[in-house]
Amino acid sequence: MALLASTIIVPPALAAGPAPAASHPAAAAPADANPRLASVNGQDIRLNDIRQAIATMPDQLRKLPENVIIPILLNQLVDQKAIQIVAEKTGLSKQPDVQHQMEVAAQNALQNAYLSAQVMPGLTDDAVKAYYDKNYANKPGAEEIHARHILVPTEEQANDIIKQLKGGANFADLATKLSKDPGSAKQNGGDLGWFKKGDMIPAFWDAASTLQPNSFSQTPVHTQYGWHVIQVLGKRTAPTPTLDSMRDQIRQKLIQEGVQKAVSNAVAQVKIVRYGPDGKPLPDNAPNTAPAAAH
């Protein structure tokens, strides 16, 4: 089920959210609610085509002034229409590989339309607030840690640094001198600032979370980046996040849940038969033994 869901493309308009009507006054209905803006070999491009293109764009691009975004999109649609017309004349649409691609595109469009119809009605402000009230409101925020680190290539070097720290060496000075951290932490004495669990790779977080403030790791911490010596400077519980700060994250979560539910409902309405390498049907709930696709 999870594999099936992951192969379905969530419609861009669904993932990005509905285009706010107020941000594009041109979308308000004029005397002709859907005027013709251009034609290519007699095939019209209308305002609704522009609206549909806007709906698939990221939020930051939707906020562009209408006198900027509409001419850009119109030129793109004109170019696309010209290419389609000329390509059709060449007979490309009759080539088997192109036909297959067109069939896949049509199938994806149908899947996306179904998912939009199933999920979009649930993406309401009330649904977002209900999710926030259940999962965040009146609950403490995440644990946060303020730490420094020194990153070196070998365990031997890390152990030598720990030995120097036990002898009274200054952590920030050693970080500035010895750390191989490519980021800004090296210039700041290894200071990583405040971070939450999901901000760090698990091995680093697990080691830091066991340390008390103003203490450093007594053994090197190994990650994919090398060997770390960690000093924890402080710990705190973050304030409860506000609804506004969590709105986009909650919306994405509701989309994921809605897509999973829509996929489950669709699968429940069809008959699925899986076949083994011998071409015979597999028993229900049998593991998929089909050979992996060649790469």
C-alpha positions in Angstrom: 0.0 0.0 0.0 2.7 2.5 0.9 4.5 1.7 -2.3 1.4 2.3 -4.4 0.7 5.5 -2.6 4.3 6.7 -3.2 4.0 6.2 -6.9 1.0 8.4 -7.3 1.8 12.0 -8.1 0.0 14.5 -5.9 -1.4 17.2 -8.2 0.8 20.3 -8.1 -2.2 22.5 -7.4 -3.1 20.2 -4.4 0.5 20.3 -3.1 0.9 24.0 -3.5 -2.5 24.9 -2.3 -5.3 26.8 -4.1 -4.3 30.0 -5.8 -5.7 32.9 -3.7 -8.3 34.7 -5.9 -7.6 38.1 -4.4 -3.9 38.0 -5.4 -4.9 38.2 -9.1 -7.5 40.8 -9.9 -7.4 39.7 -13.5 -9.0 36.5 -12.5 -12.2 38.4 -11.5 -15.0 37.9 -14.0 -15.0 40.6 -16.7 -17.8 41.2 -19.2 -16.6 38.0 -20.8 -15.7 35.6 -18.0 -13.3 33.7 -20.1 -11.9 36.0 -22.9 -9.7 34.9 -25.7 -6.1 36.1 -25.1 -4.4 34.6 -28.2 -4.9 32.0 -30.9 -2.4 29.7 -32.6 -3.6 28.3 -36.0 -7.1 29.1 -34.9 -6.7 27.2 -31.5 -7.7 29.6 -28.7 -5.8 30.3 -25.5 -8.2 31.8 -23.0 -8.1 33.4 -19.5 -9.1 30.1 -17.9 -5.9 28.5 -19.4 -3.9 31.2 -17.6 -5.8 30.6 -14.4 -5.1 26.9 -14.5 -1.4 27.6 -15.1 -1.3 29.9 -12.1 -2.9 27.3 -9.9 0.1 24.9 -10.5 2.7 27.5 -9.5 4.5 27.8 -6.2 3.0 30.4 -3.8 5.9 32.9 -4.2 5.3 33.0 -8.0 1.6 33.4 -7.6 2.2 36.6 -5.7 3.8 38.3 -8.7 1.8 41.3 -10.2 -0.7 40.3 -12.9 1.0 42.5 -15.4 4.1 40.4 -15.0 2.9 36.9 -14.6 0.1 36.9 -17.2 2.2 37.9 -20.2 4.9 35.4 -19.2 2.4 32.6 -18.9 0.6 33.6 -22.1 3.9 33.5 -24.0 4.6 30.0 -22.6 1.2 28.7 -23.6 1.6 30.1 -27.1 5.0 28.4 -27.4 3.6 25.1 -26.1 0.6 25.3 -28.5 2.9 26.0 -31.4 5.1 23.0 -30.6 2.1 20.7 -30.2 0.7 21.7 -33.6 4.0 21.3 -35.4 4.7 18.1 -33.6 1.3 16.7 -34.6 2.1 17.5 -38.3 5.3 15.5 -38.1 3.4 12.4 -37.1 5.2 12.0 -33.8 2.0 11.2 -32.0 1.8 8.0 -34.0 5.1 6.7 -32.8 4.7 3.8 -30.3 7.0 5.3 -27.6 5.3 8.7 -27.9 1.9 7.1 -27.7 3.0 5.3 -24.6 4.2 8.5 -23.0 0.9 10.2 -23.9 -1.1 7.3 -22.4 0.9 7.5 -19.2 0.4 11.3 -19.0 -3.3 10.8 -19.5 -3.4 8.2 -16.7 -1.5 10.4 -14.4 -3.9 13.3 -15.1 -6.8 11.1 -14.3 -5.2 9.9 -11.1 -4.4 13.4 -10.0 -7.9 14.6 -10.8 -9.3 11.8 -8.6 -6.9 12.6 -5.8 -7.8 16.3 -6.0 -11.5 15.5 -5.8 -11.0 13.3 -2.8 -8.5 15.3 -0.8 -9.2 19.0 -1.6 -12.6 19.2 0.2 -10.8 18.1 3.4 -8.2 20.9 3.3 -10.3 23.5 5.1 -9.3 26.0 7.7 -11.5 24.1 10.2 -9.6 20.8 9.5 -6.2 22.5 9.9 -7.3 24.0 13.2 -8.8 20.7 14.5 -5.5 19.0 13.7 -3.6 21.8 15.5 -5.9 21.6 18.5 -5.4 17.8 18.8 -1.7 17.6 18.2 -0.2 20.9 19.3 -2.4 23.2 21.3 -1.8 23.3 25.1 1.2 20.9 24.7 4.8 21.7 25.4 7.0 22.3 22.5 9.9 20.2 21.4 13.1 19.8 23.4 15.9 22.0 22.1 19.7 21.8 22.7 22.3 24.4 22.4 25.7 22.8 21.6 29.1 23.1 20.1 31.1 20.5 18.3 34.5 19.7 16.9 34.6 17.5 13.8 37.7 15.6 12.9 38.4 12.7 10.4 39.6 10.1 12.9 38.7 8.6 16.2 42.3 9.0 17.4 42.1 12.8 16.8 38.8 13.0 18.6 40.2 11.1 21.6 43.2 13.5 21.7 40.8 16.5 21.7 38.9 15.0 24.6 42.2 14.5 26.5 43.0 18.2 25.9 39.6 19.2 27.2 40.0 17.2 30.3 43.3 19.0 30.8 41.5 22.3 30.8 41.7 23.3 27.1 39.1 25.8 25.8 36.5 24.1 23.6 35.8 27.1 21.4 39.6 27.6 20.7 40.1 23.9 19.8 37.0 24.0 17.5 38.3 27.1 15.7 41.8 25.5 15.3 41.0 21.9 14.6 37.4 21.4 13.5 36.9 20.3 9.9 33.2 21.4 9.9 32.7 23.1 6.5 30.0 25.3 7.8 30.0 28.5 9.9 30.2 26.6 13.2 34.0 26.5 12.9 34.2 30.3 12.8 31.9 30.5 15.8 34.0 28.2 18.0 32.0 25.2 16.9 28.7 26.7 18.0 25.7 25.1 16.3 23.1 27.3 18.1 19.8 25.8 19.3 18.4 22.8 17.4 15.6 20.2 17.7 15.7 16.5 17.3 14.8 16.5 13.6 17.5 19.1 12.8 20.4 16.7 13.5 21.2 13.2 12.3 20.1 10.6 14.9 23.6 9.6 16.2 24.5 13.2 16.9 21.2 14.0 18.6 21.3 10.9 20.7 24.7 11.7 22.0 23.9 15.4 22.7 20.7 14.6 24.5 22.5 12.4 27.0 24.8 15.3 28.1 24.1 17.8 30.8 24.6 21.5 30.2 28.2 22.6 30.4 29.6 19.1 29.8 31.3 17.5 26.8 31.3 14.0 25.4 33.7 11.6 27.1 34.0 9.4 24.0 34.0 10.4 20.3 30.6 10.4 18.5 30.8 8.8 15.0 28.5 9.9 12.1 28.7 9.8 8.4 30.7 13.1 8.5 33.4 11.9 10.8 34.1 11.9 14.5 32.6 14.6 16.8 33.4 15.9 20.2 30.2 17.6 21.5 29.8 20.2 24.2 26.2 20.9 25.4 25.8 24.5 26.5 22.1 24.4 27.4 18.7 22.7 27.1 15.2 24.1 27.0 11.7 23.2 25.9 10.5 25.3 23.0 7.2 27.2 23.4 4.1 25.7 22.0 4.1 26.5 18.2 1.3 28.8 17.0 -1.4 27.8 14.6 0.0 30.2 11.9 3.5 28.8 12.2 2.2 25.2 11.8 -0.4 25.8 9.1 1.6 24.8 6.1 3.1 21.7 7.8 -0.3 20.6 9.0 -1.7 21.1 5.5 1.0 18.8 4.1 0.2 16.2 6.7 -3.5 16.4 5.9 -2.7 16.0 2.2 -0.6 12.9 2.9 -3.3 11.4 5.1 -5.9 12.2 2.4 -3.9 10.6 -0.4 -3.4 7.5 1.7 -7.1 7.2 2.4 -8.0 7.8 -1.2 -5.6 5.1 -2.4 -6.9 2.7 0.2 -10.5 3.3 -0.8 -9.7 2.8 -4.5 -7.8 -0.4 -3.9 -10.7 -1.7 -1.8 -13.0 -1.3 -4.8 -11.0 -3.4 -7.3 -9.8 -6.9 -7.7 -6.0 -7.3 -7.6 -4.2 -10.4 -8.6 -0.5 -10.8 -8.3 1.5 -13.3 -10.3 4.7 -15.2 -9.5 7.7 -15.8 -11.8 5.9 -18.9 -13.2 3.0 -16.8 -14.3 0.6 -18.4 -11.9 -1.6 -16.3 -9.5 -0.2 -15.9 -6.0 -2.3 -16.6 -3.0 -3.9 -13.5 -1.3 -1.5 -11.6 0.9 1.5 -13.5 -0.5 4.7 -11.5 -0.7 5.5 -10.1 -4.1 8.2 -12.4 -5.6 8.4 -10.7 -8.9 12.0 -10.0 -10.1 13.2 -6.5 -9.5 13.3 -4.2 -12.5 16.7 -3.9 -14.2 18.5 -0.6 -13.7 
